Amino acid sequence: MNCLAIVTARGGSKRIPRKNIRSFLGRPIIAYSIAAALESGCFSRVMVSTDDAEIAQVARELGAEVPFLRSAATSDDFATTAEVLLEVLAEYARRGEEFDCACCLYPTAPFVTAERLREAHRLLLTSGADAAVPVVRFSFPIERALEIRDGRLAFRHPEFRNSRSQDLTPAFHDSGQFYFFRVPPFLASRSLFGEQTVALELPETEVQDIDTEEDWQLAELKYRLLRGGDR
């Protein structure tokens, strides 16, 4: 199958400025996603979708392609991931190149590995699904979540207040790392999550959102513990 890796890396990060090329344990954080994609052997092309000249230059130095820059319409705070991917696939099609499958990789996902990408690729092909998404289990039952109402704690779902954890159905959330998908169904639905999506479960040690400085520090700490130092 002709498969494309798309690393989505716009330049306008607000909460952590220049987040996508900031040094993570000595390397631009985007380097980890690019390296995993290149090492996986799953892709005929590994490209970076960006609106930023500096990110484009760093991406090329790391071995990725940047054949065109992202449009203004998909570079603001309100553009969705699906809109970015649709634009990339449309531009390749305009240039005469189409793909059977693709993988959207986030640039701030240093825990992504070539082996996890190969696992997701195999899962996509063997399951017959439209998409394969890495997920992580919530560490505490969401049915027993608390909320604060008028300054007082309350159960969000009081009917589960006495339920045992082992009696509740495990819940998962998106790991925020990548999405492997078949292109034709995605073009038809314009969505990465449909009824034919399968999950690749990851352990908590391999997952960390990076939206704040504290998140960044936690991610570096986790990475050192998991991998034994710099990559």
N, CA and C atoms as a LAMMPS dump frame, in Angstrom:
ITEM: TIMESTEP
0
ITEM: NUMBER OF ATOMS
693
ITEM: BOX BOUNDS ff ff ff
-5.0000000000000000e+02 5.0000000000000000e+02
-5.0000000000000000e+02 5.0000000000000000e+02
-5.0000000000000000e+02 5.0000000000000000e+02
ITEM: ATOMS id mol type element x y z
1 1 1 N 0.838 -1.199 0
2 1 2 C 0 0 0
3 1 3 C 0.868 1.242 0
4 2 1 N 0.422 2.233 -0.741
5 2 2 C 1.116 3.516 -0.784
6 2 3 C 0.664 4.346 0.409
7 3 1 N 1.566 4.595 1.336
8 3 2 C 1.184 5.205 2.612
9 3 3 C 1.995 6.469 2.886
10 4 1 N 1.328 7.48 3.402
11 4 2 C 1.929 8.796 3.649
12 4 3 C 1.911 9.112 5.138
13 5 1 N 3.037 9.563 5.666
14 5 2 C 3.092 10.088 7.034
15 5 3 C 3.012 11.607 6.971
16 6 1 N 2.093 12.177 7.744
17 6 2 C 1.897 13.625 7.764
18 6 3 C 2.133 14.113 9.191
19 7 1 N 3.215 14.837 9.404
20 7 2 C 3.506 15.425 10.715
21 7 3 C 2.949 16.842 10.694
22 8 1 N 2.001 17.122 11.562
23 8 2 C 1.304 18.409 11.551
24 8 3 C 1.982 19.359 12.534
25 9 1 N 2.612 20.411 12.017
26 9 2 C 3.452 21.271 12.874
27 9 3 C 3.348 22.736 12.467
28 10 1 N 2.282 23.382 12.887
29 10 2 C 2.189 24.81 12.575
30 10 3 C 3.081 25.613 13.514
31 11 1 N 3.337 26.857 13.15
32 11 2 C 4.295 27.664 13.9
33 11 3 C 3.716 28.471 15.039
34 12 1 N 2.399 28.556 15.159
35 12 2 C 1.802 29.522 16.077
36 12 3 C 1.389 28.997 17.43
37 13 1 N 2.182 28.139 18.063
38 13 2 C 1.817 27.633 19.389
39 13 3 C 1.782 28.774 20.394
40 14 1 N 0.704 28.844 21.17
41 14 2 C 0.524 29.948 22.106
42 14 3 C 1.012 29.612 23.517
43 15 1 N 0.617 28.447 24.036
44 15 2 C 0.927 28.134 25.428
45 15 3 C 2.41 27.842 25.648
46 16 1 N 3.05 27.19 24.682
47 16 2 C 4.489 26.954 24.739
48 16 3 C 5.07 27.466 23.424
49 17 1 N 5.597 28.689 23.409
50 17 2 C 6.091 29.284 22.159
51 17 3 C 7.141 28.404 21.474
52 18 1 N 7.022 28.301 20.153
53 18 2 C 7.93 27.516 19.303
54 18 3 C 8.013 26.062 19.783
55 19 1 N 6.908 25.602 20.308
56 19 2 C 6.81 24.276 20.918
57 19 3 C 7.294 23.156 20.005
58 20 1 N 6.961 23.226 18.723
59 20 2 C 7.201 22.086 17.835
60 20 3 C 8.668 21.845 17.508
61 21 1 N 9.518 22.849 17.738
62 21 2 C 10.956 22.646 17.493
63 21 3 C 11.786 22.96 18.734
64 22 1 N 11.122 23.105 19.859
65 22 2 C 11.844 23.325 21.115
66 22 3 C 12.645 22.07 21.471
67 23 1 N 13.777 22.263 22.129
68 23 2 C 14.633 21.139 22.484
69 23 3 C 13.99 20.278 23.561
70 24 1 N 13.904 18.997 23.274
71 24 2 C 13.412 17.997 24.223
72 24 3 C 14.555 17.02 24.459
73 25 1 N 15.195 17.118 25.613
74 25 2 C 16.343 16.273 25.934
75 25 3 C 17.409 16.332 24.842
76 26 1 N 17.648 17.54 24.346
77 26 2 C 18.759 17.748 23.426
78 26 3 C 18.438 17.694 21.951
79 27 1 N 17.177 17.403 21.596
80 27 2 C 16.797 17.358 20.185
81 27 3 C 15.501 18.134 19.991
82 28 1 N 15.291 18.722 18.808
83 28 2 C 13.983 19.335 18.559
84 28 3 C 12.902 18.28 18.759
85 29 1 N 11.847 18.628 19.457
86 29 2 C 10.854 17.603 19.816
87 29 3 C 10.24 16.951 18.582
88 30 1 N 10.135 17.687 17.493
89 30 2 C 9.582 17.126 16.255
90 30 3 C 10.458 15.993 15.721
91 31 1 N 11.734 15.974 16.116
92 31 2 C 12.661 14.947 15.619
93 31 3 C 12.205 13.543 15.978
94 32 1 N 11.544 13.393 17.125
95 32 2 C 11.14 12.065 17.579
96 32 3 C 10.055 11.47 16.677
97 33 1 N 9.081 12.297 16.299
98 33 2 C 8.011 11.813 15.413
99 33 3 C 8.563 11.507 14.023
100 34 1 N 9.415 12.391 13.516
101 34 2 C 9.991 12.176 12.18
102 34 3 C 10.84 10.91 12.17
103 35 1 N 11.68 10.739 13.183
104 35 2 C 12.554 9.563 13.239
105 35 3 C 11.741 8.276 13.311
106 36 1 N 10.691 8.265 14.125
107 36 2 C 9.858 7.066 14.243
108 36 3 C 9.225 6.713 12.905
109 37 1 N 8.726 7.729 12.196
110 37 2 C 8.091 7.488 10.896
111 37 3 C 9.096 6.949 9.888
112 38 1 N 10.277 7.546 9.837
113 38 2 C 11.301 7.111 8.886
114 38 3 C 11.786 5.697 9.2
115 39 1 N 11.93 5.395 10.486
116 39 2 C 12.455 4.083 10.889
117 39 3 C 11.424 2.968 10.748
118 40 1 N 10.154 3.321 10.73
119 40 2 C 9.1 2.299 10.743
120 40 3 C 9.044 1.471 9.466
121 41 1 N 9.415 2.073 8.345
122 41 2 C 9.311 1.381 7.067
123 41 3 C 7.901 1.296 6.531
124 42 1 N 6.962 2.001 7.161
125 42 2 C 5.552 1.944 6.749
126 42 3 C 5.211 2.898 5.618
127 43 1 N 6.077 3.89 5.377
128 43 2 C 5.661 5.015 4.541
129 43 3 C 6.518 5.194 3.292
130 44 1 N 5.832 5.531 2.211
131 44 2 C 6.554 5.886 0.993
132 44 3 C 7.045 7.328 1.059
133 45 1 N 6.356 8.145 1.845
134 45 2 C 6.78 9.523 2.066
135 45 3 C 6.529 9.912 3.522
136 46 1 N 7.439 10.696 4.081
137 46 2 C 7.254 11.294 5.406
138 46 3 C 7.342 12.797 5.212
139 47 1 N 6.222 13.485 5.384
140 47 2 C 6.186 14.917 5.13
141 47 3 C 5.736 15.683 6.371
142 48 1 N 6.099 16.956 6.414
143 48 2 C 5.674 17.844 7.496
144 48 3 C 4.795 18.929 6.901
145 49 1 N 3.615 19.094 7.486
146 49 2 C 2.695 20.162 7.081
147 49 3 C 2.879 21.325 8.041
148 50 1 N 3.41 22.429 7.544
149 50 2 C 3.676 23.59 8.38
150 50 3 C 3.501 24.874 7.585
151 51 1 N 3.282 25.953 8.312
152 51 2 C 3.21 27.28 7.717
153 51 3 C 4.471 28.074 8.026
154 52 1 N 5.43 27.455 8.696
155 52 2 C 6.561 28.15 9.301
156 52 3 C 7.874 27.768 8.615
157 53 1 N 8.625 28.769 8.146
158 53 2 C 9.853 28.51 7.396
159 53 3 C 10.918 27.835 8.261
160 54 1 N 11.021 28.221 9.529
161 54 2 C 12.032 27.618 10.403
162 54 3 C 11.704 26.155 10.681
163 55 1 N 10.438 25.865 10.949
164 55 2 C 10.04 24.471 11.159
165 55 3 C 10.304 23.652 9.904
166 56 1 N 10.004 24.228 8.746
167 56 2 C 10.241 23.531 7.479
168 56 3 C 11.717 23.186 7.311
169 57 1 N 12.594 24.132 7.644
170 57 2 C 14.025 23.897 7.513
171 57 3 C 14.494 22.806 8.466
172 58 1 N 14.041 22.863 9.724
173 58 2 C 14.405 21.832 10.699
174 58 3 C 13.906 20.466 10.231
175 59 1 N 12.678 20.413 9.726
176 59 2 C 12.103 19.151 9.26
177 59 3 C 12.933 18.547 8.13
178 60 1 N 13.342 19.378 7.204
179 60 2 C 14.163 18.879 6.081
180 60 3 C 15.505 18.367 6.581
181 61 1 N 16.103 19.066 7.526
182 61 2 C 17.389 18.63 8.081
183 61 3 C 17.258 17.285 8.795
184 62 1 N 16.057 16.997 9.291
185 62 2 C 15.81 15.739 9.996
186 62 3 C 15.392 14.606 9.061
187 63 1 N 15.293 14.908 7.766
188 63 2 C 15.003 13.865 6.781
189 63 3 C 13.587 13.819 6.259
190 64 1 N 12.732 14.723 6.711
191 64 2 C 11.356 14.761 6.213
192 64 3 C 11.257 15.645 4.976
193 65 1 N 10.163 15.479 4.248
194 65 2 C 9.881 16.324 3.094
195 65 3 C 8.943 17.457 3.499
196 66 1 N 9.144 18.616 2.906
197 66 2 C 8.19 19.724 3.04
198 66 3 C 7.954 20.256 1.628
199 67 1 N 7.139 19.553 0.846
200 67 2 C 6.97 19.919 -0.564
201 67 3 C 6.16 21.176 -0.784
202 68 1 N 5.393 21.582 0.223
203 68 2 C 4.592 22.807 0.119
204 68 3 C 4.266 23.265 1.539
205 69 1 N 3.965 24.541 1.683
206 69 2 C 3.604 25.098 2.977
207 69 3 C 2.097 25.089 3.165
208 70 1 N 1.697 25.069 4.401
209 70 2 C 0.286 25.065 4.751
210 70 3 C -0.342 26.415 4.406
211 71 1 N -1.611 26.387 4.05
212 71 2 C -2.313 27.628 3.713
213 71 3 C -2.682 28.392 4.981
214 72 1 N -3.026 29.663 4.812
215 72 2 C -3.461 30.482 5.945
216 72 3 C -4.725 29.909 6.575
217 73 1 N -5.572 29.317 5.776
218 73 2 C -6.852 28.791 6.268
219 73 3 C -6.669 27.64 7.256
220 74 1 N -5.57 26.911 7.143
221 74 2 C -5.344 25.783 8.052
222 74 3 C -4.207 26.059 9.04
223 75 1 N -3.88 27.339 9.225
224 75 2 C -2.769 27.701 10.096
225 75 3 C -3.182 28.465 11.341
226 76 1 N -4.487 28.736 11.494
227 76 2 C -4.9 29.495 12.671
228 76 3 C -5.301 28.561 13.813
229 77 1 N -5.738 29.143 14.917
230 77 2 C -6.063 28.366 16.116
231 77 3 C -7.325 27.52 15.967
232 78 1 N -8.098 27.781 14.929
233 78 2 C -9.4 27.126 14.802
234 78 3 C -9.418 26.004 13.763
235 79 1 N -8.342 25.864 13.009
236 79 2 C -8.287 24.795 12.003
237 79 3 C -8.225 23.442 12.689
238 80 1 N -8.987 22.491 12.199
239 80 2 C -8.991 21.145 12.783
240 80 3 C -7.912 20.281 12.135
241 81 1 N -7.564 19.218 12.831
242 81 2 C -6.601 18.269 12.264
243 81 3 C -7.118 17.7 10.957
244 82 1 N -8.4 17.373 10.906
245 82 2 C -8.975 16.816 9.681
246 82 3 C -8.828 17.787 8.514
247 83 1 N -9.026 19.076 8.753
248 83 2 C -8.894 20.069 7.682
249 83 3 C -7.459 20.132 7.176
250 84 1 N -6.502 20.028 8.077
251 84 2 C -5.089 20.024 7.671
252 84 3 C -4.795 18.804 6.794
253 85 1 N -5.265 17.648 7.225
254 85 2 C -5.01 16.416 6.466
255 85 3 C -5.683 16.454 5.099
256 86 1 N -6.898 16.942 5.052
257 86 2 C -7.609 17.051 3.778
258 86 3 C -6.855 17.948 2.808
259 87 1 N -6.312 19.037 3.323
260 87 2 C -5.552 19.944 2.467
261 87 3 C -4.303 19.263 1.914
262 88 1 N -3.6 18.536 2.771
263 88 2 C -2.389 17.841 2.331
264 88 3 C -2.718 16.811 1.257
265 89 1 N -3.715 15.989 1.5
266 89 2 C -4.077 14.944 0.537
267 89 3 C -4.564 15.536 -0.777
268 90 1 N -5.294 16.656 -0.703
269 90 2 C -5.776 17.313 -1.921
270 90 3 C -4.616 17.872 -2.736
271 91 1 N -3.623 18.417 -2.054
272 91 2 C -2.476 18.978 -2.774
273 91 3 C -1.656 17.881 -3.442
274 92 1 N -1.462 16.753 -2.751
275 92 2 C -0.76 15.639 -3.389
276 92 3 C -1.55 15.12 -4.59
277 93 1 N -2.868 15.031 -4.452
278 93 2 C -3.704 14.566 -5.562
279 93 3 C -3.588 15.521 -6.743
280 94 1 N -3.546 16.809 -6.448
281 94 2 C -3.4 17.814 -7.517
282 94 3 C -2.079 17.625 -8.262
283 95 1 N -1.082 17.134 -7.551
284 95 2 C 0.236 16.892 -8.141
285 95 3 C 0.35 15.498 -8.746
286 96 1 N -0.762 14.759 -8.713
287 96 2 C -0.789 13.457 -9.358
288 96 3 C -0.397 12.287 -8.488
289 97 1 N -0.412 12.468 -7.165
290 97 2 C -0.017 11.385 -6.265
291 97 3 C -1.127 11.146 -5.242
292 98 1 N -1.595 9.897 -5.179
293 98 2 C -2.637 9.545 -4.231
294 98 3 C -2.159 8.398 -3.356
295 99 1 N -2.792 8.255 -2.192
296 99 2 C -2.339 7.293 -1.195
297 99 3 C -3.486 6.4 -0.736
298 100 1 N -3.127 5.147 -0.413
299 100 2 C -4.115 4.207 0.106
300 100 3 C -4.376 4.442 1.586
301 101 1 N -3.315 4.76 2.318
302 101 2 C -3.454 5.032 3.743
303 101 3 C -2.524 6.158 4.135
304 102 1 N -2.773 6.71 5.291
305 102 2 C -1.953 7.816 5.787
306 102 3 C -1.912 7.746 7.299
307 103 1 N -0.949 8.45 7.863
308 103 2 C -0.834 8.523 9.313
309 103 3 C -0.568 9.962 9.697
310 104 1 N -1.448 10.508 10.514
311 104 2 C -1.245 11.836 11.073
312 104 3 C -0.431 11.682 12.35
313 105 1 N 0.736 12.304 12.371
314 105 2 C 1.618 12.251 13.542
315 105 3 C 1.725 13.645 14.135
316 106 1 N 1.511 13.742 15.437
317 106 2 C 1.7 15.034 16.081
318 106 3 C 3.186 15.275 16.347
319 107 1 N 3.644 16.522 16.25
320 107 2 C 5.068 16.817 16.375
321 107 3 C 5.576 16.815 17.808
322 108 1 N 4.668 16.849 18.782
323 108 2 C 5.08 16.844 20.187
324 108 3 C 4.68 15.514 20.817
325 109 1 N 5.153 14.439 20.217
326 109 2 C 4.843 13.082 20.693
327 109 3 C 6.139 12.269 20.772
328 110 1 N 7.029 12.625 21.702
329 110 2 C 8.335 11.972 21.744
330 110 3 C 8.298 10.496 22.117
331 111 1 N 7.16 10.015 22.617
332 111 2 C 7.073 8.601 22.996
333 111 3 C 6.703 7.696 21.825
334 112 1 N 6.36 8.271 20.694
335 112 2 C 6.053 7.467 19.508
336 112 3 C 7.307 6.718 19.068
337 113 1 N 7.134 5.453 18.738
338 113 2 C 8.256 4.654 18.25
339 113 3 C 7.905 4.03 16.902
340 114 1 N 8.946 3.61 16.202
341 114 2 C 8.743 2.927 14.923
342 114 3 C 7.918 1.662 15.121
343 115 1 N 8.167 0.941 16.221
344 115 2 C 7.435 -0.305 16.463
345 115 3 C 5.958 -0.048 16.723
346 116 1 N 5.618 1.009 17.454
347 116 2 C 4.203 1.321 17.682
348 116 3 C 3.513 1.68 16.359
349 117 1 N 4.21 2.381 15.493
350 117 2 C 3.636 2.695 14.18
351 117 3 C 3.433 1.429 13.359
352 118 1 N 4.387 0.513 13.423
353 118 2 C 4.222 -0.753 12.703
354 118 3 C 3.055 -1.556 13.276
355 119 1 N 2.905 -1.542 14.598
356 119 2 C 1.775 -2.228 15.221
357 119 3 C 0.449 -1.665 14.721
358 120 1 N 0.351 -0.34 14.705
359 120 2 C -0.893 0.295 14.26
360 120 3 C -1.16 0.005 12.793
361 121 1 N -0.107 -0.003 11.99
362 121 2 C -0.252 -0.295 10.564
363 121 3 C -0.771 -1.717 10.367
364 122 1 N -0.166 -2.679 11.089
365 122 2 C -0.624 -4.073 10.989
366 122 3 C -2.073 -4.197 11.441
367 123 1 N -2.41 -3.508 12.524
368 123 2 C -3.772 -3.562 13.051
369 123 3 C -4.768 -3.017 12.04
370 124 1 N -4.4 -1.925 11.392
371 124 2 C -5.27 -1.34 10.372
372 124 3 C -5.511 -2.327 9.236
373 125 1 N -4.447 -2.976 8.783
374 125 2 C -4.561 -3.877 7.633
375 125 3 C -5.284 -5.171 7.985
376 126 1 N -4.986 -5.736 9.143
377 126 2 C -5.56 -7.038 9.492
378 126 3 C -6.997 -6.943 9.999
379 127 1 N -7.367 -5.811 10.568
380 127 2 C -8.707 -5.664 11.139
381 127 3 C -9.752 -5.297 10.101
382 128 1 N -9.309 -4.752 8.977
383 128 2 C -10.244 -4.261 7.985
384 128 3 C -10.903 -2.954 8.391
385 129 1 N -10.414 -2.328 9.46
386 129 2 C -10.988 -1.078 9.952
387 129 3 C -10.597 0.088 9.047
388 130 1 N -11.252 1.222 9.29
389 130 2 C -10.939 2.442 8.55
390 130 3 C -9.825 3.233 9.205
391 131 1 N -9.642 3.047 10.522
392 131 2 C -8.617 3.799 11.244
393 131 3 C -8.175 3.017 12.467
394 132 1 N -6.913 3.248 12.867
395 132 2 C -6.364 2.667 14.095
396 132 3 C -5.805 3.809 14.93
397 133 1 N -6.235 3.891 16.178
398 133 2 C -5.901 5.022 17.036
399 133 3 C -5.301 4.52 18.345
400 134 1 N -4.138 5.014 18.753
401 134 2 C -3.577 4.63 20.047
402 134 3 C -4.328 5.317 21.185
403 135 1 N -4.681 4.545 22.194
404 135 2 C -5.434 5.07 23.33
405 135 3 C -4.761 4.62 24.626
406 136 1 N -5.13 5.299 25.717
407 136 2 C -4.637 4.928 27.039
408 136 3 C -5.828 4.849 27.984
409 137 1 N -5.777 3.902 28.906
410 137 2 C -6.878 3.697 29.846
411 137 3 C -6.866 4.784 30.926
412 138 1 N -8.035 5.295 31.279
413 138 2 C -8.128 6.182 32.431
414 138 3 C -7.697 5.412 33.672
415 139 1 N -6.871 6.022 34.499
416 139 2 C -6.343 5.32 35.663
417 139 3 C -7.361 5.189 36.786
418 140 1 N -8.452 5.943 36.714
419 140 2 C -9.501 5.883 37.733
420 140 3 C -10.842 5.844 37.021
421 141 1 N -11.825 5.105 37.527
422 141 2 C -13.116 4.997 36.828
423 141 3 C -13.781 6.36 36.632
424 142 1 N -14.106 6.677 35.4
425 142 2 C -14.715 7.977 35.136
426 142 3 C -16.114 8.077 35.7
427 143 1 N -16.762 6.924 35.939
428 143 2 C -18.103 6.947 36.518
429 143 3 C -18.103 7.498 37.947
430 144 1 N -16.93 7.476 38.591
431 144 2 C -16.837 7.976 39.96
432 144 3 C -16.138 9.33 40.021
433 145 1 N -16.235 10.058 38.938
434 145 2 C -15.643 11.402 38.899
435 145 3 C -16.368 12.34 39.865
436 146 1 N -15.599 13.282 40.405
437 146 2 C -16.151 14.301 41.289
438 146 3 C -16.18 15.647 40.571
439 147 1 N -17.048 16.51 41.008
440 147 2 C -17.058 17.879 40.511
441 147 3 C -17.351 18.818 41.682
442 148 1 N -17.063 20.082 41.485
443 148 2 C -17.287 21.077 42.53
444 148 3 C -18.497 21.911 42.153
445 149 1 N -19.515 21.878 43.009
446 149 2 C -20.741 22.642 42.78
447 149 3 C -20.937 23.607 43.944
448 150 1 N -20.915 24.884 43.64
449 150 2 C -21.098 25.901 44.686
450 150 3 C -20.124 25.712 45.833
451 151 1 N -18.88 25.35 45.471
452 151 2 C -17.843 25.203 46.482
453 151 3 C -17.852 23.894 47.239
454 152 1 N -18.703 22.952 46.852
455 152 2 C -18.789 21.669 47.544
456 152 3 C -18.562 20.513 46.571
457 153 1 N -17.883 19.485 47.076
458 153 2 C -17.647 18.297 46.244
459 153 3 C -18.93 17.493 46.077
460 154 1 N -19.103 16.965 44.868
461 154 2 C -20.263 16.117 44.598
462 154 3 C -19.884 15.085 43.55
463 155 1 N -20.523 13.924 43.624
464 155 2 C -20.322 12.917 42.587
465 155 3 C -21.026 13.359 41.312
466 156 1 N -20.322 13.253 40.194
467 156 2 C -20.947 13.576 38.913
468 156 3 C -21.995 12.542 38.556
469 157 1 N -21.734 11.291 38.923
470 157 2 C -22.686 10.199 38.669
471 157 3 C -22.942 9.483 39.996
472 158 1 N -23.803 10.024 40.843
473 158 2 C -24.004 9.461 42.184
474 158 3 C -24.458 8.007 42.178
475 159 1 N -25.039 7.541 41.084
476 159 2 C -25.497 6.157 41.033
477 159 3 C -24.329 5.159 41.097
478 160 1 N -23.091 5.659 40.858
479 160 2 C -21.93 4.77 40.885
480 160 3 C -21.057 4.984 42.124
481 161 1 N -21.521 5.756 43.088
482 161 2 C -20.658 6.129 44.206
483 161 3 C -20.183 4.919 45.008
484 162 1 N -20.953 3.852 45.045
485 162 2 C -20.564 2.665 45.81
486 162 3 C -20.124 1.499 44.928
487 163 1 N -19.98 1.765 43.635
488 163 2 C -19.581 0.689 42.718
489 163 3 C -18.098 0.368 42.889
490 164 1 N -17.768 -0.905 42.775
491 164 2 C -16.366 -1.311 42.818
492 164 3 C -15.722 -1.044 41.463
493 165 1 N -14.452 -0.65 41.49
494 165 2 C -13.746 -0.347 40.242
495 165 3 C -13.796 -1.51 39.269
496 166 1 N -13.645 -2.734 39.782
497 166 2 C -13.603 -3.905 38.902
498 166 3 C -14.951 -4.23 38.277
499 167 1 N -16.006 -3.612 38.764
500 167 2 C -17.331 -3.845 38.197
501 167 3 C -17.699 -2.828 37.121
502 168 1 N -16.839 -1.855 36.906
503 168 2 C -17.121 -0.801 35.929
504 168 3 C -16.341 -1.05 34.646
505 169 1 N -16.922 -0.644 33.543
506 169 2 C -16.289 -0.847 32.238
507 169 3 C -15.1 0.092 32.074
508 170 1 N -13.923 -0.42 31.72
509 170 2 C -12.769 0.47 31.52
510 170 3 C -13.066 1.529 30.454
511 171 1 N -12.569 2.718 30.68
512 171 2 C -12.723 3.818 29.72
513 171 3 C -11.339 4.257 29.255
514 172 1 N -11.28 4.793 28.046
515 172 2 C -10.007 5.157 27.432
516 172 3 C -10.078 6.58 26.888
517 173 1 N -8.899 7.167 26.682
518 173 2 C -8.859 8.448 25.973
519 173 3 C -7.756 8.413 24.919
520 174 1 N -7.904 9.274 23.954
521 174 2 C -6.947 9.41 22.859
522 174 3 C -5.569 9.724 23.442
523 175 1 N -4.549 9.04 22.964
524 175 2 C -3.199 9.277 23.476
525 175 3 C -2.597 10.577 22.949
526 176 1 N -3.204 11.135 21.885
527 176 2 C -2.687 12.384 21.327
528 176 3 C -1.353 12.22 20.622
529 177 1 N -1.136 11.07 19.986
530 177 2 C 0.145 10.812 19.326
531 177 3 C 0.024 10.71 17.81
532 178 1 N -0.853 9.812 17.357
533 178 2 C -0.992 9.642 15.907
534 178 3 C -2.322 8.984 15.587
535 179 1 N -2.695 9.037 14.291
536 179 2 C -3.899 8.382 13.774
537 179 3 C -3.51 7.725 12.46
538 180 1 N -3.679 6.421 12.382
539 180 2 C -3.404 5.69 11.142
540 180 3 C -4.745 5.441 10.467
541 181 1 N -4.885 5.779 9.202
542 181 2 C -6.206 5.664 8.576
543 181 3 C -6.106 5.345 7.087
544 182 1 N -7.178 4.734 6.585
545 182 2 C -7.318 4.515 5.149
546 182 3 C -7.842 5.811 4.527
547 183 1 N -7.258 6.188 3.434
548 183 2 C -7.579 7.494 2.846
549 183 3 C -8.992 7.57 2.272
550 184 1 N -9.46 6.606 1.456
551 184 2 C -10.808 6.765 0.872
552 184 3 C -11.918 6.962 1.901
553 185 1 N -11.998 6.154 2.981
554 185 2 C -13.052 6.409 3.971
555 185 3 C -12.898 7.774 4.657
556 186 1 N -11.646 8.186 4.878
557 186 2 C -11.433 9.486 5.507
558 186 3 C -11.913 10.615 4.599
559 187 1 N -11.628 10.513 3.316
560 187 2 C -12.087 11.548 2.389
561 187 3 C -13.609 11.604 2.332
562 188 1 N -14.232 10.449 2.49
563 188 2 C -15.694 10.404 2.441
564 188 3 C -16.331 10.958 3.711
565 189 1 N -15.753 10.62 4.862
566 189 2 C -16.361 11.022 6.138
567 189 3 C -15.795 12.327 6.675
568 190 1 N -14.557 12.66 6.262
569 190 2 C -13.842 13.844 6.755
570 190 3 C -13.668 13.77 8.27
571 191 1 N -13.548 12.551 8.807
572 191 2 C -13.395 12.36 10.243
573 191 3 C -12.416 11.222 10.51
574 192 1 N -11.607 11.372 11.559
575 192 2 C -10.656 10.331 11.931
576 192 3 C -11.268 9.293 12.859
577 193 1 N -12.418 9.602 13.418
578 193 2 C -13.113 8.667 14.302
579 193 3 C -14.458 8.31 13.689
580 194 1 N -14.631 7.049 13.356
581 194 2 C -15.907 6.577 12.831
582 194 3 C -16.274 5.265 13.479
583 195 1 N -17.285 4.628 12.956
584 195 2 C -17.732 3.35 13.522
585 195 3 C -16.727 2.23 13.269
586 196 1 N -15.862 2.415 12.281
587 196 2 C -14.881 1.388 11.937
588 196 3 C -13.477 1.793 12.379
589 197 1 N -13.358 2.243 13.624
590 197 2 C -12.069 2.618 14.197
591 197 3 C -11.677 1.592 15.251
592 198 1 N -10.423 1.132 15.204
593 198 2 C -9.938 0.175 16.201
594 198 3 C -8.882 0.848 17.081
595 199 1 N -8.682 0.273 18.263
596 199 2 C -7.799 0.875 19.257
597 199 3 C -6.51 0.075 19.413
598 200 1 N -5.422 0.811 19.586
599 200 2 C -4.141 0.238 19.993
600 200 3 C -3.869 0.775 21.399
601 201 1 N -4.011 -0.1 22.409
602 201 2 C -3.871 0.381 23.787
603 201 3 C -2.407 0.54 24.167
604 202 1 N -2.085 1.71 24.737
605 202 2 C -0.739 2.01 25.207
606 202 3 C -0.737 2.11 26.729
607 203 1 N 0.405 1.82 27.358
608 203 2 C 0.503 2.016 28.811
609 203 3 C 0.671 3.501 29.14
610 204 1 N 0.315 3.867 30.349
611 204 2 C 0.427 5.272 30.759
612 204 3 C 1.855 5.795 30.678
613 205 1 N 2.825 4.914 30.837
614 205 2 C 4.223 5.341 30.788
615 205 3 C 4.622 5.897 29.423
616 206 1 N 3.856 5.567 28.378
617 206 2 C 4.183 6.015 27.023
618 206 3 C 3.338 7.194 26.568
619 207 1 N 2.574 7.766 27.477
620 207 2 C 1.636 8.823 27.082
621 207 3 C 1.79 10.03 27.996
622 208 1 N 1.882 11.227 27.384
623 208 2 C 1.91 12.46 28.155
624 208 3 C 1.484 13.621 27.268
625 209 1 N 0.385 14.274 27.608
626 209 2 C 0.022 15.513 26.929
627 209 3 C 1.087 16.559 27.229
628 210 1 N 1.4 17.392 26.238
629 210 2 C 2.387 18.452 26.459
630 210 3 C 1.764 19.777 26.049
631 211 1 N 1.061 20.387 26.997
632 211 2 C 0.389 21.66 26.744
633 211 3 C 0.89 22.78 27.641
634 212 1 N 1.605 22.431 28.716
635 212 2 C 2.11 23.418 29.662
636 212 3 C 3.573 23.115 29.986
637 213 1 N 4.227 24.058 30.664
638 213 2 C 5.609 23.833 31.074
639 213 3 C 5.715 22.624 32.006
640 214 1 N 4.74 22.473 32.889
641 214 2 C 4.743 21.319 33.789
642 214 3 C 4.62 20.015 33.003
643 215 1 N 3.747 20.014 31.978
644 215 2 C 3.621 18.828 31.109
645 215 3 C 4.965 18.491 30.477
646 216 1 N 5.668 19.522 30.017
647 216 2 C 6.953 19.321 29.342
648 216 3 C 7.948 18.652 30.299
649 217 1 N 8.018 19.158 31.523
650 217 2 C 8.927 18.592 32.516
651 217 3 C 8.561 17.15 32.846
652 218 1 N 7.26 16.871 32.967
653 218 2 C 6.822 15.503 33.231
654 218 3 C 7.183 14.572 32.073
655 219 1 N 7.032 15.073 30.85
656 219 2 C 7.352 14.254 29.684
657 219 3 C 8.836 13.914 29.654
658 220 1 N 9.687 14.882 29.949
659 220 2 C 11.129 14.605 29.968
660 220 3 C 11.475 13.604 31.074
661 221 1 N 10.835 13.758 32.236
662 221 2 C 11.068 12.823 33.33
663 221 3 C 10.63 11.414 32.939
664 222 1 N 9.445 11.299 32.364
665 222 2 C 8.944 9.99 31.921
666 222 3 C 9.874 9.379 30.877
667 223 1 N 10.319 10.218 29.951
668 223 2 C 11.161 9.706 28.871
669 223 3 C 12.465 9.14 29.433
670 224 1 N 13.071 9.869 30.379
671 224 2 C 14.315 9.385 30.992
672 224 3 C 14.093 8.053 31.698
673 225 1 N 12.987 7.957 32.404
674 225 2 C 12.702 6.707 33.13
675 225 3 C 12.422 5.553 32.169
676 226 1 N 11.713 5.848 31.083
677 226 2 C 11.314 4.808 30.141
678 226 3 C 12.454 4.364 29.257
679 227 1 N 13.232 5.325 28.777
680 227 2 C 14.275 5.008 27.795
681 227 3 C 15.685 5.057 28.359
682 228 1 N 15.817 5.492 29.598
683 228 2 C 17.143 5.512 30.199
684 228 3 C 18.017 6.648 29.744
685 229 1 N 17.399 7.78 29.339
686 229 2 C 18.207 8.933 28.939
687 229 3 C 17.791 9.481 27.624
688 230 1 N 18.672 10.232 26.994
689 230 2 C 18.382 10.85 25.725
690 230 3 C 18.267 9.803 24.645
691 231 1 N 17.479 10.15 23.636
692 231 2 C 17.304 9.22 22.525
693 231 3 C 18.466 9.314 21.57
